[in-house]
Amino acid sequence: MPVLLLACLCAAAPAMAAEKLRFVLGLAEPFSFEPGKPQPGVYTEIVSALARESKLDFDIQTMPFARVLAELQAGRADLAVIDDSPIREPMLRDYLRLVRIGQMQLSVWTYRTPAPDSSEELGGKRMGRLRGTCKVFEIPDATIRFQDLDDIGSGLRMLAAGRIDELCAVREAVQSALHAQADVATGDYHSGLEGPVLPFRLVLNKRNAALEPQLRRALLKLRERGEIAAIYQRYGLSQSDVSP
């Protein structure tokens, strides 16, 4: 009988082992960085802390934002962080919206000159941007000479050197990049025209709906202990808006 019981337990062990939850994050500095960079990113650190606090096992994968959308559309991701905007509704049918963990806002920056306050002022300018972003500022009747950049740091250097007239980037990304460059006079950089604020929210695949209370409690505990605020501060940001 003991031998039979042991055999039954061994056979059941693989079924009882908890599977890793696939957590996808879009590449968007300073919220998530490509593997190998010195810092993992704000959202990557929050997700790692969430795994520890909730005692769940995450397989955290960073990827281009377009691929994140494809993974959500196909229902292959267990969890993700995504902007909470109406345009995402069709691809989030299989997901529950949990807590908000941050936001992003595009803005136009200049160096030692007044920043533009309206889209009409953008025509004819050389504007740096990360690849494919800043479409919200594209103007049909005006010519903006967009220049694609590899990262925000190079955009700030090009702006200071006069190689571009303006830089279009996520406000939080610029603030973090300036924070990381100790020799930069941050007062020389000015922001003006702004795009809409995009709240970012944790979403959970409905097949894992039973985990919602556990995840929500863990995130709110991290907020109450100040861990999320501390993560933001490490990247030169003050935002820590975890809310229902």
PyMOL commands that set and color helices and strands:
alter all, ss='L'
color gray80, all
select helices_A, chain A and resi 2-16+42-54+65-74+86-92+119-122+135-137+152-161+171-180+186-188+206-224+227-234
alter helices_A, ss='H'
color red, helices_A
select strands_A, chain A and resi 21-26+58-63+79-83+95-111+126-130+145-149+166-170+189-205
alter strands_A, ss='S'
color yellow, strands_A
deselect
rebuild
show_as cartoon
